[in-house]
Amino acid sequence: MSTSQLINEEPCPVARCVDLIGDRWSLLIVRDAFDGMRRFGDFQRSLGVARNILSNRLRKLVEAGILEMQDASDGTAYQEYILTAQGESLFPVVVALRQWGEQHLFKQGEYHSVLIEKLTGQPISFMAPTMQDGSVITSSMTEVRKIN
């Protein structure tokens, strides 16, 4: 049995997610799709990735139901990659990674991009898991229970 098959049978949701979108290119393709990119050439220019790697990752994301292909919106013969509802639901994952990076990977005053709310033009609030009453919950307040 291959490593990929073992991971796909893994009972841990984190392991299954990492197997699907955990590599650099897949996650950055999803990020770029949230930024409005739709065409192969646009992804390639943004990422600087080899065509064969990009093609492989796009195919994998389509097969997983994260992206879907459709005819180009401008009527040309091109195909576009569009986030599905399942792909759109990755938005909090991308935001959480972005916010962690903003907090821990940049020096004070160092230039970086910022995610803003279009309506107000203000940076979005920091995301954190919350309890039913809205208070922030930490990892020490949780445990994983295996479900048979």
C-alpha positions as CSV (number, residue, x, y, z in Angstrom):
1,M,0.0,0.0,0.0
2,S,1.4,3.4,-0.9
3,T,1.9,6.3,1.5
4,S,-0.8,8.2,-0.2
5,Q,-3.3,5.4,0.3
6,L,-2.3,5.1,4.0
7,I,-2.9,8.9,4.5
8,N,-6.2,8.7,2.6
9,E,-7.3,6.1,5.1
10,E,-6.0,8.0,8.0
11,P,-8.7,8.7,10.6
12,C,-7.3,12.1,11.4
13,P,-9.0,15.0,9.5
14,V,-5.8,17.1,9.6
15,A,-3.7,14.4,7.9
16,R,-6.3,14.0,5.2
17,C,-6.4,17.7,4.6
18,V,-2.6,18.0,4.5
19,D,-2.5,15.1,2.0
20,L,-4.8,17.1,-0.3
21,I,-3.9,20.7,0.1
22,G,-0.8,20.7,2.3
23,D,1.9,21.1,-0.3
24,R,3.1,24.6,-1.2
25,W,1.7,24.7,-4.7
26,S,-1.8,23.4,-4.0
27,L,-2.3,25.8,-1.1
28,L,-0.9,28.8,-3.1
29,I,-3.2,27.9,-6.1
30,V,-6.2,28.1,-3.7
31,R,-4.9,31.4,-2.3
32,D,-4.6,32.8,-5.8
33,A,-8.1,31.5,-6.7
34,F,-9.4,33.5,-3.7
35,D,-7.6,36.5,-5.2
36,G,-9.5,36.1,-8.4
37,M,-7.1,34.1,-10.6
38,R,-8.8,31.7,-13.0
39,R,-6.5,30.8,-15.8
40,F,-3.6,28.4,-16.1
41,G,-1.2,31.1,-17.4
42,D,-2.2,33.5,-14.6
43,F,-1.5,30.9,-11.9
44,Q,1.9,30.1,-13.6
45,R,3.0,33.7,-13.7
46,S,1.9,34.3,-10.1
47,L,3.6,31.2,-8.7
48,G,6.6,30.7,-11.0
49,V,5.9,27.0,-10.9
50,A,6.8,24.5,-13.7
51,R,3.9,23.8,-16.1
52,N,3.9,20.1,-15.3
53,I,3.7,20.7,-11.5
54,L,0.9,23.3,-11.9
55,S,-1.0,21.0,-14.3
56,N,-0.7,18.1,-11.7
57,R,-1.9,20.3,-8.8
58,L,-4.8,21.8,-10.7
59,R,-5.9,18.3,-11.8
60,K,-5.7,17.1,-8.2
61,L,-7.7,20.1,-6.9
62,V,-10.4,19.5,-9.6
63,E,-10.6,15.8,-8.9
64,A,-11.0,16.6,-5.2
65,G,-13.9,19.0,-5.9
66,I,-12.0,22.1,-4.7
67,L,-11.9,23.7,-8.1
68,E,-14.0,23.1,-11.2
69,M,-13.2,23.9,-14.8
70,Q,-15.6,26.0,-16.9
71,D,-15.5,27.8,-20.2
72,A,-13.8,31.2,-20.0
73,S,-16.1,34.0,-18.8
74,D,-15.0,36.3,-21.7
75,G,-16.1,33.9,-24.4
76,T,-12.6,32.9,-25.5
77,A,-11.6,29.3,-26.1
78,Y,-9.8,29.2,-22.7
79,Q,-10.8,27.2,-19.7
80,E,-11.0,28.7,-16.3
81,Y,-10.6,27.2,-12.8
82,I,-13.3,28.3,-10.4
83,L,-13.5,27.6,-6.7
84,T,-16.4,25.3,-5.8
85,A,-18.4,25.6,-2.6
86,Q,-16.1,23.1,-1.1
87,G,-13.1,25.2,-2.2
88,E,-14.7,28.4,-0.9
89,S,-15.0,26.8,2.5
90,L,-11.2,26.7,2.7
91,F,-11.2,30.5,3.1
92,P,-10.9,30.4,6.9
93,V,-7.9,28.0,6.5
94,V,-6.1,30.5,4.2
95,V,-7.0,33.4,6.5
96,A,-5.7,31.5,9.6
97,L,-2.4,30.8,7.8
98,R,-2.1,34.4,6.6
99,Q,-2.7,35.8,10.1
100,W,-0.3,33.4,11.7
101,G,2.3,34.4,9.2
102,E,1.6,38.1,9.8
103,Q,2.1,37.6,13.5
104,H,5.2,35.4,13.4
105,L,7.1,35.7,10.1
106,F,7.6,39.5,9.6
107,K,9.7,42.0,11.5
108,Q,8.1,45.1,13.0
109,G,7.4,47.5,10.1
110,E,8.4,44.9,7.4
111,Y,6.3,45.2,4.2
112,H,3.6,42.6,3.6
113,S,0.2,42.3,2.0
114,V,-2.9,42.7,4.2
115,L,-6.3,41.2,3.9
116,I,-9.0,43.9,4.1
117,E,-12.7,44.0,4.1
118,K,-13.9,45.5,0.9
119,L,-16.8,47.4,2.4
120,T,-14.8,49.3,5.1
121,G,-11.3,49.1,3.7
122,Q,-10.1,47.9,7.2
123,P,-8.0,44.8,7.9
124,I,-10.1,41.9,8.9
125,S,-10.2,40.9,12.6
126,F,-8.0,38.2,14.0
127,M,-9.6,34.8,13.7
128,A,-9.6,32.5,16.7
129,P,-11.7,29.4,17.6
130,T,-14.4,30.3,20.1
131,M,-16.6,28.5,22.6
132,Q,-20.4,28.5,22.4
133,D,-20.5,31.7,24.5
134,G,-18.0,33.5,22.1
135,S,-15.0,33.4,24.3
136,V,-11.7,32.3,22.8
137,I,-10.7,28.7,23.3
138,T,-7.1,27.5,23.5
139,S,-5.6,24.1,22.6
140,S,-5.2,23.3,26.3
141,M,-9.0,23.5,26.6
142,T,-9.6,20.9,24.0
143,E,-9.0,17.2,23.4
144,V,-9.3,14.9,20.4
145,R,-11.8,12.0,20.8
146,K,-11.5,9.1,18.4
147,I,-14.8,8.0,17.0
148,N,-15.2,4.4,16.0
